[in-house]
Amino acid sequence: MTNSKTATAAVPTLDPADIFTKAYNFEQADDLRNAGLFPYFQPLGGQIGNEVNVNGNRMVMVCSNDYLGLSQDRRVQQAGIPALEEFGTSCTGSRFLNGTLSLHEGLERDLAKYLNKEDALTFSTGFLGSLGVLSALVGRREIMYFDRENHASLYDGARLSWGELRKFRHGDLEHLEFLLKKDADKAVGKLIVTDGVFSMSGEVADLPGIIELARKYGARVLVDDAHSTGVMGPNGRGTAEHFGVEDEVDLIIGTFSKAFASVGGFLAGPADVVDYVKCMARPFIFTAALPPAQVASTHESLRILSSEPDHRERLWKRVALFREGLSALGFDTMKSEGPIVPVLIGDFDHALGFWKQVWDHGVFALPAVPPAVPPGECLIRMAVNASHTREEIDRVLAVFAEVGRATRMIP
């Protein structure tokens, strides 16, 4: 990959007072590029099934979030065409102004019905959903309680709000209760925020335990179900359905860029709360609405995943096959229970070295490094989907076996 600094004009004289100095001094990415160890921004030249074209080489993809394989479903692909022809390429405005289409409201009605909530609201991206919901709902002196490994979008939403942030150790409900107890005498709004399935490790949050503490200390519960809506639970309604606590979760946010094979985000919850966010969330009010074709494709994905459970059934068979295969080889797949299957490597250099060998064997899997994961816990983050074949999974397992033994990660 091109070294951006050597490909441009000479770097100007560095001035500590120049806001660009930090960019001129940033060398880590170029050092990795020059060493052939920069994993990210790999351009895909096309995709057929689970094989992608990268620089003329065919590679098997195992790090996509297309959990149900619906991005390759012709029904989803074709659904956007009539919307494109009727409404054009863009709404060219925010939902607050000229950007609300009958398509948006139809998707929101069906999504709320699917999730067993009073109402739903769609956002242009899942990230904007996190920003919009938290910044609108959490006011001055109100308190958010965050699992330390929550998604970056939730942290940025917290920063954009006026509230106070309390972080509890990952999955440690005793620490969460300690924090709640310290604030027990404060008559302010309190919101516990957690990922349903954590995006790097694939761990599932202990929602029943979180809900018990929330009711004990008078807090509300928001779950980011980006990696579980469509896949977790008997009907794919997410982490709350998985645990049988749907009525106890106050708000669900998520994204259409995973199981829905599209793009966009959503909020589902009480109608009054959804309406408040709709009228008060600056990231929603000042962002162009989801394009018509994406809304239509998302709606078709919702129809498929809510009426055709065989996609989920195939997914979980593939996930079990892959996770058990990696564990049998001796790899640490951490506490993954969701569709994400990580392989814990350890330090940064080992993770990049392991990734490069896997990549050179034709497997499109990427490393997760700080700040996405804690220091010393670098991993290879993977996910198989409902359309992966047994042969493709066996091929990836064979590569991991070879590279794992060569790097002494496994016996």
C-alpha atoms as one frame of an Amber mdcrd trajectory, in Angstrom:
protein
   0.000   0.000   0.000   1.207   3.499  -0.817   3.167   5.403   1.809   1.166
   8.632   1.948   4.073  10.727   3.212   6.629   9.674   0.636   4.029   9.961
  -2.113   3.359  13.635  -1.412   5.456  16.779  -1.266   8.157  17.233   1.352
   6.854  17.670   4.882   6.951  21.356   5.844   8.988  22.642   8.757   7.360
  21.445  11.971   5.880  24.110  14.188   4.629  23.134  17.680   1.884  25.730
  17.291   0.656  24.238  13.975  -2.423  22.055  14.423  -1.136  19.806  11.591
   2.090  18.938  13.440   0.555  15.891  15.090  -0.351  14.562  11.633   3.131
  15.182  10.241   4.613  13.382  13.255   2.282  10.381  12.977   4.424   7.571
  11.576   3.014   4.315  12.936   0.745   3.614   9.969   3.489   4.347   7.434
   5.986   2.207   9.340   3.548  -0.712   9.199   2.823  -0.099   5.514   6.526
  -0.102   4.697   6.933  -3.376   6.607   3.964  -4.926   4.804   2.080  -5.222
   8.097  -0.721  -2.682   7.743  -3.955  -4.698   7.824  -6.617  -2.067   7.277
  -8.347  -0.275   4.382  -7.863  -3.251   2.088  -9.780  -2.477  -1.149 -12.121
  -5.209  -2.347 -12.410  -5.648  -6.098 -15.643  -7.626  -5.938 -17.376 -10.415
  -4.063 -19.015 -13.680  -5.050 -20.528 -15.521  -2.115 -17.922 -15.468   0.636
 -14.962 -15.039  -1.697 -13.588 -11.553  -2.265 -11.114 -10.219  -4.800  -8.142
  -8.405  -3.233  -5.446  -7.210  -5.640  -6.324 -10.018  -8.031  -6.288 -12.724
  -5.343  -9.362 -14.685  -4.264  -9.728 -14.781  -0.479 -12.332 -16.302   1.822
 -14.015 -13.595   3.916 -14.385 -14.332   7.632 -14.557 -10.867   9.186 -17.755
  -9.471   7.692 -20.751  -8.646   9.902 -23.152  -9.975   7.259 -24.311 -12.586
   9.762 -27.283 -13.955   7.829 -25.621 -13.608   4.421 -28.433 -11.346   3.215
 -26.156  -8.912   1.379 -25.909 -11.611  -1.289 -29.663 -12.328  -1.286 -31.184
 -11.266  -4.598 -34.440 -10.241  -2.911 -32.598  -7.729  -0.750 -30.543  -6.495
  -3.686 -33.596  -6.035  -5.908 -35.768  -4.401  -3.231 -34.016  -1.070  -3.542
 -34.621  -0.644  -7.273 -38.305   0.431  -7.196 -37.551   2.848  -4.334 -34.640
   4.293  -6.310 -36.860   4.814  -9.334 -39.767   6.334  -7.369 -37.930   8.526
  -4.851 -34.530   9.111  -6.466 -31.014   8.600  -5.119 -31.311  10.723  -1.978
 -33.756  12.564   0.256 -31.344  15.556   0.087 -32.438  16.672   3.509 -32.950
  15.639   7.109 -35.949  13.767   8.461 -36.825  16.958  10.359 -37.381  18.808
   7.088 -38.040  17.191   3.709 -36.400  13.819   4.354 -39.226  11.813   5.919
 -40.648   9.378   3.369 -43.499   6.929   3.680 -40.731   4.327   3.318 -39.101
   5.448   6.572 -42.326   5.357   8.529 -43.281   1.951   7.131 -39.931   0.479
   8.160 -40.204   2.037  11.628 -43.695   0.629  12.191 -42.670  -2.890  11.194
 -39.419  -2.725  13.144 -41.225  -1.648  16.321 -43.720  -4.474  15.857 -40.913
  -6.989  15.308 -39.061  -5.858  18.443 -42.235  -5.734  20.562 -41.777  -2.035
  21.308 -44.242   0.841  21.015 -42.268   2.789  18.448 -39.009   2.938  16.533
 -36.881   5.577  14.845 -34.257   5.121  12.135 -30.949   6.952  11.808 -28.565
   7.339   8.891 -25.970   5.162  10.657 -25.790   3.124  13.832 -23.083   5.460
  15.122 -25.413   8.434  14.721 -28.086   6.504  16.605 -25.799   6.189  19.630
 -24.871   9.871  19.432 -28.459  10.980  18.994 -30.089   8.897  21.707 -27.562
   9.531  24.486 -27.046  13.205  23.735 -30.787  13.855  23.670 -31.804  11.770
  26.686 -29.036  12.333  29.214 -29.104  15.825  30.660 -26.936  17.810  33.032
 -26.076  15.955  36.265 -27.867  12.801  35.073 -25.718   9.667  35.181 -24.748
   6.923  32.715 -23.224   3.624  33.855 -21.073   2.044  31.137 -19.498  -1.360
  30.768 -15.875  -0.468  30.018 -15.940  -2.440  26.747 -18.973  -0.691  25.288
 -18.741   0.343  21.664 -16.929   3.559  20.747 -20.152   5.112  19.433 -21.681
   4.890  22.912 -18.681   6.642  24.440 -18.931   9.428  21.887 -22.649   9.713
  22.602 -21.835  10.070  26.293 -19.299  12.804  25.522 -21.862  14.679  23.462
 -24.390  14.571  26.301 -24.337  16.791  29.388 -24.415  13.849  31.767 -21.878
  12.187  34.031 -20.226   8.927  33.029 -19.442   6.062  35.410 -17.520   3.099
  33.963 -17.722  -0.325  35.568 -15.283  -3.146  34.953 -16.253  -5.325  32.011
 -19.002  -7.722  33.022 -18.472  -6.962  36.728 -21.920  -6.452  38.228 -20.509
  -6.106  41.740 -18.610  -3.048  40.522 -21.750  -1.750  38.817 -23.708  -2.102
  42.063 -20.926  -0.338  43.957 -21.272   2.646  41.627 -25.065   2.615  41.748
 -25.013   2.456  45.537 -22.716   5.497  45.730 -25.281   7.499  43.755 -28.347
   6.030  45.458 -29.226   9.241  47.294 -29.022  11.405  44.161 -32.470  12.227
  42.810 -31.372  12.358  39.155 -32.013  10.272  36.059 -29.829   7.161  35.766
 -29.206   5.013  32.701 -27.272   1.742  32.521 -25.811   1.316  29.030 -24.366
  -1.939  27.721 -23.646  -3.756  24.505 -25.828  -6.823  24.122 -23.095  -8.739
  22.313 -19.690  -7.096  22.657 -18.271  -6.261  19.257 -14.732  -7.581  19.697
 -14.999 -10.552  22.077 -18.455 -11.801  21.157 -19.366 -12.008  24.852 -23.023
 -11.650  25.791 -23.916  -9.162  28.535 -25.581 -10.452  31.707 -28.852  -8.645
  31.038 -30.860 -10.344  33.796 -28.284  -9.241  36.374 -28.126  -5.714  34.972
 -31.912  -5.421  34.980 -32.096  -6.605  38.594 -29.683  -3.863  39.650 -31.466
  -1.263  37.558 -34.780  -1.950  39.266 -33.143  -2.018  42.692 -31.559   1.403
  42.235 -34.143   3.135  40.048 -32.211   3.193  36.775 -33.291   2.645  33.172
 -31.571   0.151  30.846 -30.370   0.773  27.283 -28.962  -2.114  25.255 -26.929
  -1.684  22.084 -27.997  -4.756  20.110 -25.996  -4.020  16.971 -24.511  -7.527
  16.945 -27.550  -9.402  18.176 -30.680  -8.019  16.466 -31.663 -10.526  13.815
 -29.552 -13.355  15.221 -29.978 -13.780  18.999 -33.146 -15.189  20.529 -35.716
 -17.653  19.159 -37.105 -15.013  16.768 -33.918 -12.982  16.341 -35.148 -10.086
  18.455 -31.817  -9.780  20.213 -30.182 -10.202  23.585 -33.309  -9.425  25.601
 -35.269 -12.153  23.837 -32.319 -14.504  24.278 -32.678 -14.091  28.057 -36.478
 -13.772  28.100 -36.385 -10.231  29.506 -37.778  -8.196  26.595 -40.304  -6.339
  28.762 -37.555  -5.327  31.194 -35.254  -3.567  28.714 -36.291   0.068  28.332
 -34.500   1.004  25.120 -32.837  -0.888  22.289 -30.515   0.724  19.784 -28.845
  -1.035  16.902 -27.710  -0.939  13.325 -28.781  -2.182   9.919 -25.181  -2.813
   8.832 -24.960  -6.298  10.362 -27.766  -8.862  10.098 -29.888  -6.465   8.007
 -27.175  -6.316   5.304 -27.691  -2.595   4.746 -26.719   0.626   6.496 -28.391
   2.799   9.118 -29.316   2.676  12.788 -32.390   2.505  14.972 -33.936   3.200
  18.365 -36.864   1.160  19.711 -38.749   1.852  22.933 -41.709   3.737  24.457
 -43.470   5.996  21.949 -43.048   9.141  24.062 -39.305   8.552  24.433 -38.855
   7.878  20.718 -40.774  11.047  19.866 -38.650  13.076  22.304 -35.450  11.835
  20.671 -36.913  12.554  17.231 -37.502  16.179  18.195 -34.375  16.782  20.323
 -31.457  14.740  18.936 -29.129  17.041  17.039 -27.299  14.180  15.213 -30.730
  13.142  13.881 -32.145  16.573  13.118 -29.051  17.820  11.269 -28.224  14.691
   9.222 -29.616  13.736   5.825 -32.125  10.894   5.976 -31.427   7.329   4.954
 -31.579   7.053   1.127 -34.744   5.431  -0.253 -33.032   2.397  -1.764 -31.336
   1.564   1.549 -34.606   1.862   3.434 -36.332  -0.496   1.014 -33.514  -3.054
   1.149 -33.485  -2.886   4.943 -37.236  -3.418   5.028 -36.878  -6.519   2.861
 -34.147  -7.856   5.152 -36.488  -7.310   8.105 -39.211  -9.266   6.326 -36.827
 -12.139   5.586 -35.178 -12.416   9.001 -38.504 -12.168  10.829 -40.239 -14.821
   8.690 -37.475 -17.234   7.658 -35.786 -18.684  10.771 -33.687 -21.105   8.703
 -31.131 -18.330   8.120 -30.475 -18.115  11.871 -30.448 -21.882  12.206 -27.759
 -22.166   9.528 -25.791 -19.324  11.113 -25.598 -20.974  14.532 -24.581 -24.312
  13.026 -21.711 -22.570  11.187 -20.707 -20.593  14.286 -20.634 -23.734  16.428
 -18.611 -25.609  13.807 -16.078 -22.786  13.548 -15.753 -22.023  17.259 -15.466
 -25.700  18.217 -12.917 -26.253  15.469 -10.721 -23.407  16.696 -11.050 -24.526
  20.330 -10.165 -28.106  19.399  -6.968 -26.818  17.777  -6.051 -25.131  21.058
  -6.935 -21.503  20.318  -8.506 -19.261  22.955 -11.860 -18.038  21.617 -12.410
 -16.121  24.854 -15.976 -16.075  26.214 -17.631 -15.682  22.840 -21.268 -16.725
  22.687 -22.538 -14.477  19.910 -21.852 -14.671  16.178 -18.417 -13.072  16.622
 -15.602 -15.605  17.020 -12.297 -14.096  18.220  -8.906 -15.744  18.565  -6.889
 -14.191  21.377  -3.264 -13.555  20.360  -1.834 -11.195  22.983   0.617  -8.416
  22.221   0.543  -6.090  19.241   3.549  -7.451  17.326   2.434 -11.070  17.621
  -1.058 -10.148  16.441   0.260  -8.437  13.308   2.657 -11.285  12.582  -0.088
 -13.876  12.986  -2.489 -11.846  10.830   0.081 -11.514   8.005   0.602 -15.262
   7.768  -3.132 -15.944   7.799  -3.616 -13.266   5.145  -0.877 -14.700   2.949
  -2.736 -18.033   3.063  -5.815 -16.427   1.506  -7.968 -15.793   4.581  -9.500
 -12.316   4.912  -9.413 -11.905   8.695  -8.165  -8.800  10.477  -6.558  -8.064
  13.851  -8.212  -5.985  16.574  -5.668  -3.877  18.444  -5.846  -1.019  20.999
  -7.914   1.091  21.400 -10.495  -1.388  20.082  -9.285  -3.924  22.678  -7.343
  -3.557  25.951  -3.507  -3.534  25.707  -2.070  -7.037  25.658  -5.371  -8.531
  24.476  -4.973  -8.189  20.712  -7.012 -10.707  18.771  -8.075 -11.853  15.349
 -11.758 -10.947  15.120 -13.817 -13.208  12.884 -17.403 -14.075  12.071 -18.804
 -16.757   9.823 -22.272 -16.332   8.387 -25.246 -18.408   7.347 -23.935 -18.840
   3.811 -20.453 -20.156   4.620 -19.980 -23.706   3.394 -18.401 -26.548   5.345
 -15.537 -26.489   2.828 -14.882 -22.772   3.430 -14.864 -23.250   7.197 -12.547
 -26.262   6.920 -10.235 -24.193   4.696  -9.990 -21.434   7.302  -9.455 -23.928
  10.127  -6.651 -25.595   8.149  -4.928 -22.221   7.704  -5.231 -21.426  11.409
  -3.856 -24.846  12.288  -0.820 -24.315  10.058  -0.137 -20.741  11.163  -0.862
 -21.535  14.808   1.735 -24.307  14.860   4.260 -22.249  12.905   3.948 -19.393
  15.410   3.707 -21.774  18.403   0.315 -20.394  19.367  -0.951 -23.972  19.568
   0.827 -27.319  20.097
